[in-house]
Amino acid sequence: MKFICTLIFMITLLLSAPLMAADAAAGKAKAATCVACHGPEGVSVNPMWPNLAGQKEAYLAKQMRDFRDGRRNDPVMGPMAKGLSDEDIANLAAYYASLK
């Protein structure tokens, strides 16, 4: 019985994992537009815009999805995020989370 419970747990865990890991290198390439406000290494020189370097990947992805989907409003970020796919968002979040 213990084996079956462990097996069910492991299968559930594997099925809940993302099918494709985010690609930080692709995120870096996609971030070319972001550097104007958030800086080349994710550290903004203007306090008006947040630093992205080292933020939690899940937090960054949620914020970008919220901007894209209109759940979070900003006159600059809304249009910037509008054209991002889920894969783009995952890659950007992985890239900025990898920076220190």
RADAGI-V695360 format. One record per residue. N is the residue number from 1. RES is the residue in one letter. PSI is psi as a letter, one per 20 degrees, with the letter a starting at -180 (NA if undefined). NEAR is the number of other C-alpha atoms within 12 Angstrom. Layout:
n=N res=RES psi=PSI near=NEAR
n=N res=RES psi=PSI near=NEAR
//
This chain:
n=1 res=M psi=g near=7
n=2 res=K psi=g near=8
n=3 res=F psi=g near=9
n=4 res=I psi=g near=10
n=5 res=C psi=g near=11
n=6 res=T psi=g near=12
n=7 res=L psi=g near=13
n=8 res=I psi=g near=14
n=9 res=F psi=g near=14
n=10 res=M psi=g near=14
n=11 res=I psi=g near=13
n=12 res=T psi=g near=12
n=13 res=L psi=g near=12
n=14 res=L psi=h near=12
n=15 res=L psi=h near=12
n=16 res=S psi=i near=11
n=17 res=A psi=q near=11
n=18 res=P psi=q near=11
n=19 res=L psi=h near=9
n=20 res=M psi=p near=12
n=21 res=A psi=q near=19
n=22 res=A psi=q near=26
n=23 res=D psi=o near=23
n=24 res=A psi=h near=24
n=25 res=A psi=g near=22
n=26 res=A psi=h near=21
n=27 res=G psi=h near=32
n=28 res=K psi=g near=29
n=29 res=A psi=h near=19
n=30 res=K psi=h near=27
n=31 res=A psi=j near=32
n=32 res=A psi=h near=20
n=33 res=T psi=h near=19
n=34 res=C psi=h near=31
n=35 res=V psi=h near=25
n=36 res=A psi=h near=18
n=37 res=C psi=h near=24
n=38 res=H psi=j near=24
n=39 res=G psi=q near=23
n=40 res=P psi=h near=22
n=41 res=E psi=k near=24
n=42 res=G psi=j near=33
n=43 res=V psi=o near=25
n=44 res=S psi=q near=19
n=45 res=V psi=i near=17
n=46 res=N psi=p near=14
n=47 res=P psi=i near=11
n=48 res=M psi=h near=11
n=49 res=W psi=p near=19
n=50 res=P psi=q near=22
n=51 res=N psi=p near=26
n=52 res=L psi=h near=34
n=53 res=A psi=p near=29
n=54 res=G psi=i near=21
n=55 res=Q psi=q near=24
n=56 res=K psi=p near=22
n=57 res=E psi=g near=28
n=58 res=A psi=h near=21
n=59 res=Y psi=g near=21
n=60 res=L psi=g near=30
n=61 res=A psi=g near=31
n=62 res=K psi=g near=23
n=63 res=Q psi=g near=28
n=64 res=M psi=g near=36
n=65 res=R psi=g near=31
n=66 res=D psi=g near=24
n=67 res=F psi=g near=25
n=68 res=R psi=g near=27
n=69 res=D psi=j near=22
n=70 res=G psi=j near=19
n=71 res=R psi=i near=16
n=72 res=R psi=p near=19
n=73 res=N psi=p near=19
n=74 res=D psi=p near=19
n=75 res=P psi=h near=13
n=76 res=V psi=g near=17
n=77 res=M psi=h near=27
n=78 res=G psi=g near=21
n=79 res=P psi=h near=19
n=80 res=M psi=h near=27
n=81 res=A psi=i near=33
n=82 res=K psi=h near=24
n=83 res=G psi=j near=18
n=84 res=L psi=p near=27
n=85 res=S psi=r near=19
n=86 res=D psi=h near=22
n=87 res=E psi=g near=24
n=88 res=D psi=g near=30
n=89 res=I psi=g near=38
n=90 res=A psi=g near=35
n=91 res=N psi=g near=31
n=92 res=L psi=g near=44
n=93 res=A psi=g near=40
n=94 res=A psi=g near=33
n=95 res=Y psi=g near=37
n=96 res=Y psi=h near=41
n=97 res=A psi=h near=31
n=98 res=S psi=i near=24
n=99 res=L psi=q near=24
n=100 res=K psi=NA near=14
//
